[in-house]
Amino acid sequence: MADRSSYLVPAATVRVEQEIKRSRFIATVARAPDRTAAMALIDRVKGEFPDARHHCWAYVAGGPHDGADVGFSDAGEPKGTAGKPILNVLLHKGIGEIVAVVTRYFGGIKLGTGGLVRAYSSSVQRALETLPLTEHVEMTSLAFAVPYPMESSIRNLAERYALSIDGVTYGEAVSMQLEVPRDLVEEISGKIREVCQGEVHFT
């Protein structure tokens, strides 16, 4: 997505299974806002399939464009054949706050490094094809003080932009706090100055 303060995130947990040369590959994909949530999902999947040979995984915590917190593991498979390919699929899709675990039950036939890369990549790809998504918008707090007569104008502005008013305190002026999408901060700040004819103090 072009707007980097909003991005797609999983709206549900999905699981897809495929068999390749007698090995079962079970891909589980879910939302994970941070590393702690990702590791919790990975541990849960391991608990569901305790007798599986491998639980290979990758996650992208935060927005997909941040290059932020990512992690992956081959979990015993040859280096570079599982975790990194899973991560590459996730990053290519541009989905944030996501974790994928691919559980493998070995079927007795070795797939080779190329075969493993394809198996793990395609398992996650198939899961992503069925994954419902929702938009996550990064918000920031905008705090300011305005003269009393301007309060109703600010409330009208907040309603027009569907903004949440997080706090209002009354002193010498009206102190207000709005939750604003990060990419709209400059625009909303300008609108506040406009409706208050410059009589606003941002804190």
Backbone as numpy.savetxt, mean C-alpha at the origin, in Angstrom:
# Nx Ny Nz CAx CAy CAz Cx Cy Cz
0.41 5.04 -11.19 -0.44 6.22 -11.19 0.45 7.46 -11.19
0.03 8.51 -11.89 0.86 9.69 -12.00 0.94 10.43 -10.67
-0.16 10.47 -9.93 -0.18 11.17 -8.66 0.44 10.29 -7.59
1.59 10.70 -7.10 2.33 9.84 -6.19 1.84 9.93 -4.76
0.89 10.81 -4.45 0.35 10.85 -3.09 -0.86 9.93 -2.97
-1.24 9.31 -4.08 -2.29 8.29 -4.03 -1.82 7.09 -4.84
-2.23 5.93 -4.40 -1.80 4.71 -5.09 -2.77 3.59 -4.77
-2.71 2.53 -5.55 -3.59 1.39 -5.36 -3.03 0.45 -4.30
-3.95 -0.09 -3.49 -3.59 -1.07 -2.47 -4.58 -2.23 -2.54
-4.20 -3.40 -2.03 -5.14 -4.53 -2.01 -6.38 -4.22 -1.17
-7.54 -4.63 -1.67 -8.78 -4.44 -0.93 -9.22 -5.74 -0.25
-8.49 -6.82 -0.47 -8.83 -8.11 0.13 -7.60 -9.01 0.05
-7.73 -10.17 0.67 -6.68 -11.20 0.57 -7.12 -12.23 -0.45
-6.23 -12.59 -1.37 -6.57 -13.60 -2.37 -5.54 -14.73 -2.32
-5.99 -15.89 -2.76 -5.10 -17.06 -2.82 -5.36 -17.81 -4.11
-4.30 -18.12 -4.83 -4.41 -18.83 -6.10 -3.39 -19.96 -6.10
-3.81 -21.11 -6.64 -2.91 -22.27 -6.65 -2.71 -22.76 -8.08
-1.50 -23.19 -8.38 -1.24 -23.84 -9.66 -0.24 -24.98 -9.44
-0.29 -25.95 -10.36 0.64 -27.08 -10.29 1.57 -27.03 -11.49
2.87 -27.14 -11.23 3.87 -27.14 -12.29 4.80 -28.33 -12.05
4.79 -29.27 -12.98 5.62 -30.48 -12.87 5.52 -31.11 -11.47
4.29 -31.32 -11.07 3.93 -32.00 -9.82 4.21 -31.18 -8.56
4.82 -30.01 -8.68 4.98 -29.12 -7.52 3.76 -28.21 -7.42
3.25 -28.05 -6.19 2.12 -27.13 -5.97 2.67 -25.78 -5.54
2.19 -24.73 -6.20 2.56 -23.36 -5.85 1.29 -22.64 -5.41
1.27 -22.20 -4.16 0.09 -21.54 -3.59 0.47 -20.09 -3.28
-0.10 -19.16 -4.04 0.22 -17.74 -3.86 -0.85 -17.06 -3.00
-0.41 -16.40 -1.95 -1.30 -15.62 -1.09 -0.86 -14.16 -1.17
-1.80 -13.28 -1.49 -1.49 -11.85 -1.61 -2.45 -11.07 -0.73
-1.91 -10.09 0.02 -2.74 -9.33 0.96 -2.18 -7.92 1.14
-2.94 -7.10 1.83 -2.48 -5.75 2.15 -1.57 -5.78 3.37
-0.50 -5.00 3.31 0.44 -4.88 4.44 0.96 -3.45 4.47
0.38 -2.60 5.31 0.80 -1.19 5.36 2.25 -0.99 5.80
2.79 -1.97 6.52 4.17 -1.83 6.99 4.82 -3.21 7.09
6.11 -3.21 7.44 6.86 -4.47 7.51 6.29 -5.41 8.56
5.84 -4.86 9.68 5.28 -5.69 10.75 4.07 -6.47 10.25
3.18 -5.79 9.52 1.99 -6.45 8.98 2.38 -7.49 7.94
3.40 -7.18 7.14 3.85 -8.14 6.12 4.39 -9.41 6.77
5.23 -9.25 7.79 5.81 -10.42 8.45 4.75 -11.23 9.18
3.72 -10.56 9.70 2.63 -11.27 10.38 1.88 -12.15 9.39
1.63 -11.64 8.18 0.94 -12.43 7.15 1.81 -13.61 6.73
3.10 -13.37 6.57 4.02 -14.45 6.18 4.01 -15.56 7.22
4.06 -15.18 8.50 4.03 -16.17 9.58 2.71 -16.93 9.60
1.62 -16.21 9.30 0.30 -16.86 9.29 0.23 -17.92 8.19
0.75 -17.58 7.02 0.74 -18.53 5.91 1.61 -19.74 6.23
2.76 -19.51 6.84 3.62 -20.63 7.26 2.88 -21.55 8.22
2.07 -20.95 9.09 1.29 -21.75 10.04 0.19 -22.55 9.37
-0.35 -22.02 8.28 -1.40 -22.72 7.54 -0.85 -23.91 6.77
0.40 -23.80 6.31 1.01 -24.86 5.50 2.35 -25.26 6.13
2.32 -25.83 7.34 3.57 -26.11 8.06 4.45 -27.17 7.42
3.85 -28.02 6.58 4.62 -29.11 5.98 5.13 -28.78 4.58
4.96 -27.53 4.14 5.44 -27.13 2.81 6.96 -27.02 2.80
7.56 -27.21 1.63 9.02 -27.16 1.50 9.54 -25.72 1.59
8.82 -24.79 0.94 9.29 -23.40 0.89 8.12 -22.43 1.06
8.41 -21.29 1.69 7.48 -20.16 1.76 8.27 -18.93 1.32
8.26 -18.65 0.03 9.02 -17.53 -0.51 8.13 -16.29 -0.55
8.71 -15.14 -0.29 7.86 -13.96 -0.13 8.55 -12.67 -0.55
7.71 -11.63 -0.71 8.19 -10.27 -0.96 7.10 -9.31 -0.51
7.51 -8.12 -0.13 6.53 -7.10 0.25 7.00 -5.72 -0.18
6.01 -4.83 -0.35 6.26 -3.41 -0.59 5.45 -2.67 0.46
6.11 -2.12 1.47 5.41 -1.37 2.52 5.40 0.10 2.11
4.25 0.74 2.23 4.13 2.13 1.79 3.82 2.22 0.32
4.04 3.40 -0.24 3.72 3.62 -1.64 4.69 2.92 -2.57
4.22 2.50 -3.74 5.07 1.75 -4.67 6.14 2.62 -5.32
5.97 3.94 -5.26 6.92 4.84 -5.93 8.00 5.33 -4.98
7.83 5.09 -3.69 8.75 5.64 -2.71 10.11 4.95 -2.73
10.19 3.76 -3.31 11.39 2.94 -3.21 11.64 2.66 -1.75
10.58 2.73 -0.99 10.66 2.71 0.46 11.05 1.36 1.00
10.21 0.85 1.86 10.53 -0.37 2.59 10.10 -1.58 1.78
11.05 -2.28 1.20 10.75 -3.51 0.48 11.59 -4.63 1.09
11.10 -5.84 0.94 11.83 -6.99 1.45 11.46 -8.23 0.65
12.34 -9.23 0.66 12.04 -10.48 -0.04 12.93 -11.58 0.50
12.49 -12.82 0.26 13.27 -13.98 0.70 13.06 -15.15 -0.25
14.17 -15.83 -0.57 14.10 -17.05 -1.38 13.73 -18.26 -0.54
13.82 -18.13 0.77 13.38 -19.18 1.71 13.89 -20.57 1.35
15.17 -20.65 1.02 15.75 -21.96 0.75 15.84 -22.35 -0.71
15.13 -21.63 -1.58 15.27 -21.87 -3.02 16.61 -21.27 -3.47
17.14 -21.70 -4.63 18.39 -21.12 -5.12 18.30 -19.59 -5.19
19.38 -18.92 -4.83 19.39 -17.46 -4.74 18.90 -16.79 -6.02
17.98 -15.85 -5.84 17.48 -15.07 -6.97 16.37 -15.71 -7.76
15.90 -16.90 -7.34 14.88 -17.61 -8.14 13.46 -17.41 -7.63
13.28 -16.80 -6.46 11.93 -16.73 -5.89 11.58 -15.35 -5.34
12.27 -14.93 -4.27 11.91 -13.67 -3.62 12.00 -12.46 -4.53
13.14 -12.31 -5.22 13.31 -11.15 -6.10 12.34 -11.17 -7.27
12.11 -12.32 -7.93 11.10 -12.35 -8.99 9.70 -11.96 -8.48
9.35 -12.41 -7.26 8.06 -12.03 -6.68 8.01 -10.52 -6.50
9.08 -9.95 -5.93 9.14 -8.50 -5.71 9.05 -7.74 -7.03
9.73 -8.23 -8.06 9.70 -7.56 -9.36 8.29 -7.48 -9.92
7.51 -8.55 -9.75 6.12 -8.55 -10.21 5.32 -7.49 -9.45
5.50 -7.44 -8.13 4.77 -6.46 -7.32 5.12 -5.03 -7.73
6.41 -4.75 -7.90 6.84 -3.40 -8.26 6.36 -3.02 -9.65
6.36 -3.98 -10.57 5.91 -3.71 -11.93 4.43 -3.33 -11.96
3.65 -3.88 -11.05 2.21 -3.60 -11.00 1.90 -2.24 -10.39
2.87 -1.67 -9.65 2.65 -0.35 -9.05 1.63 -0.34 -7.94
1.53 -1.44 -7.20 0.60 -1.54 -6.07 1.38 -1.33 -4.78
0.83 -0.55 -3.86 1.51 -0.30 -2.60 0.93 -1.12 -1.46
1.63 -1.13 -0.34 1.16 -1.79 0.88 0.74 -3.23 0.61
1.63 -3.99 -0.01 1.26 -5.33 -0.46 2.32 -6.35 -0.06
1.85 -7.56 0.27 2.75 -8.67 0.57 2.28 -9.89 -0.22
3.22 -10.65 -0.73 2.91 -11.89 -1.45 3.76 -13.02 -0.90
3.11 -14.14 -0.62 3.81 -15.34 -0.16 3.47 -16.46 -1.14
4.49 -17.13 -1.65 4.24 -18.29 -2.50 4.77 -19.53 -1.78
3.83 -20.40 -1.44 4.14 -21.64 -0.74 4.34 -22.75 -1.77
5.42 -23.53 -1.61 5.69 -24.60 -2.58 5.74 -25.95 -1.88
4.95 -26.86 -2.43 5.06 -28.28 -2.08 5.83 -28.96 -3.20
7.01 -29.42 -2.91 7.88 -30.02 -3.93 7.31 -31.33 -4.44
7.27 -31.47 -5.78 6.67 -32.65 -6.38 7.65 -33.69 -6.86
8.94 -33.47 -6.59 9.93 -34.48 -6.96 10.67 -34.20 -8.25
10.21 -33.21 -9.02 10.88 -32.89 -10.29 11.51 -31.50 -10.16
12.81 -31.39 -10.36 13.48 -30.10 -10.28 13.13 -29.24 -11.49
12.92 -27.95 -11.24 12.50 -27.05 -12.31 13.65 -26.27 -12.92
14.81 -26.26 -12.27 15.91 -25.44 -12.76 15.69 -23.98 -12.39
16.75 -23.19 -12.47 16.62 -21.79 -12.03 15.61 -21.01 -12.87
15.67 -21.15 -14.19 14.72 -20.45 -15.04 13.29 -20.89 -14.78
13.10 -22.18 -14.58 11.77 -22.71 -14.30 11.23 -22.20 -12.98
12.10 -22.08 -11.98 11.67 -21.56 -10.68 11.26 -20.10 -10.78
12.06 -19.30 -11.47 11.72 -17.88 -11.65 10.35 -17.75 -12.30
10.12 -18.53 -13.36 8.83 -18.46 -14.06 7.69 -18.93 -13.16
7.93 -19.98 -12.39 6.88 -20.54 -11.53 6.47 -19.55 -10.45
7.45 -18.96 -9.77 7.13 -18.01 -8.71 6.52 -16.72 -9.26
7.06 -16.24 -10.37 6.52 -15.02 -10.99 5.08 -15.23 -11.45
4.84 -16.33 -12.13 3.49 -16.57 -12.67 2.48 -16.82 -11.56
2.93 -17.43 -10.46 2.01 -17.67 -9.34 1.49 -16.35 -8.78
2.41 -15.39 -8.59 2.00 -14.08 -8.07 1.18 -13.33 -9.11
1.59 -13.42 -10.37 0.87 -12.75 -11.45 -0.58 -13.22 -11.49
-0.79 -14.51 -11.38 -2.16 -15.06 -11.40 -2.97 -14.56 -10.22
-2.34 -14.46 -9.05 -3.05 -13.95 -7.87 -3.43 -12.49 -8.06
-2.52 -11.70 -8.63 -2.79 -10.28 -8.84 -3.92 -10.06 -9.83
-4.10 -10.98 -10.76 -5.18 -10.85 -11.74 -6.55 -10.92 -11.09
-6.63 -11.56 -9.92 -7.92 -11.68 -9.24 -8.02 -10.74 -8.03
-6.98 -9.95 -7.79 -6.92 -9.12 -6.58 -7.76 -7.85 -6.73
-8.77 -7.64 -5.86 -9.50 -6.37 -5.89 -8.62 -5.27 -5.29
-8.71 -4.08 -5.87 -7.87 -2.96 -5.43 -8.72 -1.78 -5.00
-8.15 -0.95 -4.15 -8.79 0.29 -3.75 -7.73 1.38 -3.72
-8.17 2.63 -3.82 -7.20 3.72 -3.84 -6.89 4.20 -2.43
-5.61 4.35 -2.14 -5.16 4.92 -0.87 -4.64 6.32 -1.14
-5.17 7.30 -0.40 -4.74 8.68 -0.57 -3.97 9.11 0.67
-2.75 9.56 0.47 -1.94 10.03 1.60 -2.43 11.40 2.03
-2.73 11.53 3.33 -3.27 12.76 3.88 -2.24 13.47 4.74
-2.42 14.77 4.88 -1.58 15.55 5.78 -2.45 16.55 6.52
-2.03 16.98 7.71 -2.80 17.94 8.50 -2.42 19.36 8.12
-3.43 20.19 7.97 -3.23 21.61 7.67 -3.85 22.39 8.81
-3.01 23.05 9.62 -3.49 23.79 10.80 -3.34 25.29 10.56
-4.35 26.04 11.00 -4.34 27.49 10.77 -5.33 28.17 11.72
-5.22 29.49 11.81 -6.14 30.29 12.62 -6.73 31.38 11.76
-8.05 31.59 11.91 -8.75 32.61 11.13 -9.65 33.43 12.05
-10.03 34.64 11.64 -10.98 35.43 12.43 -12.34 34.72 12.50
-13.08 34.97 13.56 -14.37 34.30 13.78 -15.31 34.38 12.57
-15.45 35.56 11.92 -16.40 35.64 10.81 -16.06 34.71 9.64
-14.82 34.23 9.60 -14.39 33.39 8.47 -14.66 31.90 8.69
-15.06 31.52 9.89 -15.22 30.08 10.19 -16.21 29.41 9.24
-17.35 30.06 9.00 -18.36 29.43 8.15 -17.84 29.26 6.72
-17.02 30.21 6.26 -16.46 30.10 4.91 -15.51 28.90 4.82
-14.73 28.70 5.90 -13.81 27.55 5.92 -14.60 26.24 5.94
-15.68 26.22 6.72 -16.51 25.00 6.77 -17.13 24.71 5.40
-17.56 25.74 4.70 -18.11 25.55 3.35 -17.04 25.02 2.40
-15.82 25.55 2.54 -14.71 25.09 1.71 -14.41 23.62 1.98
-14.40 23.25 3.26 -14.13 21.86 3.64 -15.20 20.94 3.06
-16.44 21.39 3.09 -17.54 20.57 2.56 -17.41 20.41 1.05
-17.04 21.49 0.39 -16.91 21.46 -1.07 -15.83 20.48 -1.51
-14.75 20.39 -0.76 -13.64 19.48 -1.09 -13.73 18.15 -0.34
-14.82 17.94 0.40 -15.01 16.70 1.19 -13.83 16.47 2.13
-13.42 17.53 2.84 -12.31 17.44 3.78 -12.83 17.26 5.20
-12.08 16.51 5.97 -12.44 16.29 7.37 -11.85 17.40 8.24
-12.70 17.99 9.10 -12.22 18.98 10.07 -11.87 18.21 11.34
-10.58 18.15 11.64 -10.11 17.32 12.75 -10.19 18.00 14.10
-10.15 19.31 14.11 -10.19 20.00 15.39 -10.48 21.48 15.22
-11.25 22.02 16.18 -11.55 23.45 16.20 -11.42 23.92 17.64
-10.64 24.97 17.87 -10.56 25.58 19.20 -10.79 27.07 19.06
-11.45 27.63 20.08 -11.82 29.04 20.04 -11.01 29.82 21.06
-10.27 30.82 20.58 -9.50 31.70 21.44 -9.64 33.10 20.89
-8.52 33.79 20.72 -8.58 35.11 20.10 -9.02 34.99 18.64
-8.72 33.84 18.07 -9.17 33.52 16.71 -9.69 32.08 16.73
-10.18 31.62 15.59 -10.65 30.23 15.48 -9.49 29.40 14.92
-8.99 28.47 15.71 -7.93 27.58 15.24 -8.56 26.31 14.69
-8.20 25.95 13.47 -8.80 24.79 12.81 -7.72 23.87 12.25
-8.09 22.62 12.10 -7.18 21.64 11.50 -7.95 20.80 10.50
-7.47 20.79 9.27 -8.10 20.00 8.20 -7.19 18.86 7.79
-7.80 17.72 7.45 -7.06 16.61 6.84 -7.18 16.77 5.33
-6.04 16.95 4.68 -6.01 17.30 3.26 -5.16 16.28 2.48
-5.63 15.84 1.31 -4.77 15.00 0.47 -3.45 15.73 0.21
-2.35 14.99 0.30 -1.03 15.61 0.23 -0.85 16.44 -1.04
-1.39 15.96 -2.15 -1.19 16.68 -3.42 -2.07 17.92 -3.54
-3.00 18.12 -2.58 -3.89 19.29 -2.65 -3.54 20.37 -1.64
-2.46 20.19 -0.88 -2.12 21.14 0.19 -1.97 22.56 -0.35
-1.23 22.73 -1.43 -1.02 24.08 -1.97 -2.33 24.68 -2.46
-3.13 23.88 -3.14 -4.40 24.38 -3.67 -5.34 24.78 -2.54
-5.47 23.93 -1.51 -6.37 24.23 -0.39 -5.86 25.43 0.40
-4.55 25.51 0.60 -3.98 26.67 1.31 -4.32 27.96 0.56
-4.22 27.92 -0.76 -4.56 29.08 -1.57 -6.03 29.45 -1.45
-6.90 28.44 -1.45 -8.34 28.69 -1.32 -8.66 29.29 0.05
-7.98 28.80 1.09 -8.21 29.35 2.44 -7.80 30.83 2.47
-6.64 31.15 1.89 -6.20 32.56 1.84 -7.22 33.41 1.06
-7.74 32.81 0.00 -8.69 33.52 -0.86 -9.98 33.84 -0.11
-10.58 32.83 0.52 -11.87 33.06 1.20 -11.70 33.93 2.44
-10.50 33.92 3.02 -10.25 34.74 4.22 -9.61 36.08 3.86
-9.48 36.35 2.56 -8.88 37.60 2.07 -7.54 37.87 2.75
-6.76 36.79 2.90 -5.42 36.92 3.47 -5.37 36.92 4.99
-6.54 36.96 5.64 -6.55 37.01 7.11 -6.50 35.60 7.69
-5.38 34.94 7.49 -5.20 33.58 7.99 -3.75 33.42 8.44
-3.58 32.67 9.51 -2.23 32.39 10.02 -2.06 30.88 10.06
-1.18 30.35 9.20 -0.92 28.91 9.19 0.06 28.57 10.30
-0.24 27.49 11.03 0.61 27.13 12.19 1.34 25.82 11.93
